[in-house]
Amino acid sequence: MSISFALVGAGAMGGAMLRRWLSSSTIRHDMSAVLEPQLDDDLAAACQAHGVAVNPALDTVRPDLLVLAVKPQIAAEVLPQLGTIAHDCATISVMAGVSVESLSRHLGGAQRLVRAMPNLPAQFGEGVTGVFASSAASATDRASVDLLLGEIGDVVWVDEESHVDAVTAISGSGPAYFFLLAEAMTEAGRALGLSQDAATQLARHTLSGAGAVVREDERHVCTLREAVTSPGGTTAAALGVYDGEGRPLRTLTHAATQAAFLRARELSS
């Protein structure tokens, strides 16, 4: 199975997805297009090299999937121009806070709509994207979405549109949580006497190494944690602070993700 796309908006996330799709053998590049008036020169050259049309006339764009990656603030201005395209294919929106109802309204009543929330690791094909589809999206549409978004990482479907806000709180914003932990570990290393370079390398590689273990080892993360925690050892001493009386790390994590969830809901409304 091969598919084509029309990507509208190639900023940070749109550009990251485009780079992955250009290198994919499952994409019909000659039938695909990018609509971005300020396309990065390197991306424009890559599109040309792969036969992807850049800013073609809208009446010539006939993709299997229309992908909306413009800033939500300009959705009302940009989307009405795309109504004809959206009526002939399924549409994926990665715009945060723009509901299926709003998408349909801006796209002239288009119904085969999908909301997706990718995250930063998508640029390396290591992302995870939470996805919700309207009832009008067919099984074929969903399979096409799986194929296209599978090029940037794992795809997780949710059954309710409101769950997209939960996806935003967990995985959409999630990379920043781990970056903050690495930042705090670097500062802790400096406080223990390590040089800046040593503390930074130790924290960064511990973060990426732990991620590799989680990716490759199918055991539950609780089991992985227990496997490296010897009773009475150094790890147990640290976890006694993180997860001891009052379970402070979990309490903070619940509060932080709730704050992100509520903010995502505010944006959606």
C-alpha positions in Angstrom: 0.0 0.0 0.0 1.3 3.5 -0.9 -0.3 6.8 -0.2 0.0 10.5 -1.1 -0.3 13.6 1.1 -0.8 17.3 0.8 0.9 19.0 3.8 -0.4 22.5 4.6 2.2 24.2 6.8 5.8 23.1 7.2 7.0 24.8 10.3 8.6 23.0 13.2 6.2 20.0 13.4 5.1 20.1 9.8 8.7 20.3 8.6 9.7 17.4 10.9 7.0 15.2 9.5 7.9 16.2 5.9 11.5 15.2 6.3 10.5 11.7 7.4 7.9 11.3 4.6 10.4 12.4 2.0 12.7 9.5 3.0 9.8 6.9 3.0 9.3 4.4 0.2 5.6 4.0 1.1 4.8 7.5 0.1 3.7 8.5 -3.5 6.0 11.5 -3.7 4.9 12.3 -7.3 1.3 12.6 -6.2 2.1 14.6 -3.0 2.4 18.3 -2.4 3.5 20.9 0.2 1.6 24.1 0.7 3.9 26.5 2.6 4.7 30.0 1.3 7.8 30.3 3.5 9.2 26.8 3.0 12.8 26.3 4.2 15.2 26.3 1.2 16.7 22.9 2.2 13.2 21.4 2.4 12.2 23.0 -0.9 15.2 21.4 -2.6 14.5 18.0 -1.0 10.9 18.2 -2.2 12.1 19.0 -5.7 14.6 16.1 -5.6 11.8 13.7 -4.6 9.2 15.0 -7.0 6.9 16.5 -4.4 5.1 19.6 -5.7 5.6 22.8 -3.8 2.8 25.3 -3.6 0.9 24.0 -6.7 -2.5 25.4 -7.8 -5.1 24.1 -5.3 -7.3 22.6 -8.1 -4.4 20.3 -9.0 -4.0 18.8 -5.5 -5.7 15.4 -5.1 -4.0 13.6 -2.2 -5.1 10.5 -0.3 -4.6 12.5 2.9 -4.7 16.2 3.6 -2.5 17.2 6.6 -3.1 20.5 8.4 -0.1 21.7 10.3 -0.6 25.5 10.3 -0.8 27.6 13.5 -4.3 27.3 15.0 -4.5 31.1 15.1 -4.7 31.3 11.3 -7.0 28.2 10.8 -10.0 30.4 10.1 -8.1 32.2 7.4 -6.3 29.2 5.7 -8.7 26.3 6.0 -11.7 27.6 3.9 -9.5 27.6 0.8 -9.0 23.8 1.3 -12.6 22.7 1.5 -12.8 21.2 -2.0 -9.7 19.1 -1.3 -11.0 18.0 2.1 -14.3 16.8 0.7 -12.4 14.3 -1.5 -10.1 12.8 1.0 -9.5 12.3 4.7 -8.0 15.2 6.6 -5.5 15.0 9.5 -5.1 18.0 11.7 -2.2 18.4 14.1 -3.4 21.8 15.2 -3.6 21.9 19.0 -7.0 22.9 20.3 -9.0 22.9 17.0 -12.0 20.5 17.4 -13.5 18.3 14.8 -16.5 20.6 14.8 -14.4 23.6 14.1 -12.4 21.8 11.4 -15.6 20.8 9.6 -17.0 24.3 9.8 -13.8 25.8 8.4 -13.5 23.2 5.7 -17.0 23.7 4.3 -18.6 20.8 6.0 -16.0 18.1 5.4 -16.6 15.0 7.5 -13.7 12.6 7.2 -11.7 14.2 9.9 -8.8 13.1 12.1 -7.2 14.9 15.0 -3.6 13.9 15.8 -1.1 15.0 18.5 2.4 14.1 17.6 5.4 14.9 19.7 9.0 16.2 19.2 10.8 12.8 18.7 8.8 12.5 15.5 11.6 14.3 13.8 13.8 11.1 14.3 11.0 8.6 13.7 10.8 7.9 17.4 7.7 9.9 18.3 4.2 8.7 19.4 1.1 10.2 18.0 -2.3 10.1 19.7 -5.1 10.0 17.2 -8.9 10.5 17.2 -11.1 10.0 14.1 -14.6 11.3 13.4 -17.3 8.7 12.8 -17.3 9.5 9.1 -13.7 8.3 8.7 -13.6 4.9 7.1 -11.5 1.9 7.9 -9.5 2.7 4.8 -9.0 6.2 6.0 -7.7 4.9 9.4 -5.4 2.5 7.7 -4.0 5.4 5.6 -3.5 7.5 8.7 -1.7 4.6 10.4 0.6 4.3 7.4 1.4 8.0 7.1 1.8 8.7 10.8 3.6 5.4 11.4 6.5 6.9 9.5 7.2 9.3 12.4 6.7 6.8 15.3 4.0 4.8 17.0 0.3 5.6 16.6 -2.1 5.3 19.5 -5.9 5.7 18.8 -8.2 7.1 21.3 -12.0 6.6 21.3 -13.2 10.1 22.4 -12.1 13.5 21.1 -11.8 14.8 24.7 -9.0 12.3 25.2 -6.8 14.2 22.7 -6.3 16.7 25.6 -5.1 13.9 27.8 -2.7 12.8 25.0 -1.4 16.4 24.9 -0.7 16.3 28.6 1.1 13.0 28.6 3.0 12.6 25.3 2.5 15.9 23.5 4.1 17.9 26.3 5.9 14.9 27.8 9.3 15.2 26.2 9.8 18.5 28.1 9.2 16.7 31.4 12.1 14.4 30.8 14.3 17.3 29.5 13.6 19.1 32.8 14.6 15.9 34.8 17.9 15.8 32.8 18.4 19.5 33.5 17.8 18.9 37.2 20.2 15.9 37.2 22.9 18.0 35.5 22.5 20.7 38.2 22.7 18.0 40.9 25.9 16.6 39.4 27.4 20.0 39.5 26.4 20.3 43.2 28.2 17.0 43.8 31.4 18.4 42.3 31.3 17.2 38.7 32.3 19.5 35.9 29.6 21.0 33.7 30.6 18.8 30.8 30.7 15.6 32.8 27.4 16.3 34.5 25.7 17.2 31.2 27.0 14.0 29.4 26.0 11.8 32.3 22.5 13.2 32.5 21.9 13.2 28.8 23.1 9.7 28.1 21.3 8.3 31.2 18.1 9.8 29.8 18.6 8.5 26.3 19.9 5.1 27.6 16.9 4.6 29.8 14.7 5.4 26.8 16.4 2.7 24.8 15.8 0.2 27.6 12.1 1.0 27.7 11.9 0.8 23.9 13.7 -2.6 23.6 12.7 -4.3 26.9 9.0 -5.3 27.0 8.9 -5.7 30.7 6.7 -3.2 32.7 8.6 -0.1 33.7 7.9 -1.0 37.3 9.8 -4.3 36.8 12.6 -2.4 35.1 12.8 0.0 38.1 12.9 -2.8 40.6 15.6 -4.6 38.6 18.1 -1.8 39.1 17.1 -1.1 42.7 19.1 -3.2 45.2 17.6 -3.2 48.7 19.6 -0.8 50.9 21.6 0.5 47.9 22.2 3.9 46.4 19.2 3.7 44.0 16.9 2.7 46.8 18.2 5.7 48.8 17.4 8.1 45.9 14.0 6.5 45.2 13.1 6.8 48.9 13.2 10.6 48.3 11.4 10.6 45.0 8.8 8.0 45.9 8.8 7.8 49.7 6.4 9.3 52.1 3.7 11.3 50.3 5.1 9.9 46.9 6.2 13.4 45.9 7.3 12.7 42.4 4.0 11.0 41.5 2.1 13.8 43.2 3.9 16.4 41.2 3.5 14.5 38.0 -0.2 14.2 38.5 -0.5 17.9 39.2 1.7 18.9 36.3 -0.2 16.7 33.8 -3.5 17.9 35.1 -2.4 21.5 34.5 -1.4 20.7 31.0 -4.7 18.8 30.4 -6.8 21.8 31.7 -4.8 24.2 29.5 -5.3 22.0 26.5 -9.1 21.9 27.3 -9.1 25.7 27.5 -7.5 26.0 24.1 -10.0 23.6 22.6 -12.9 25.6 23.9 
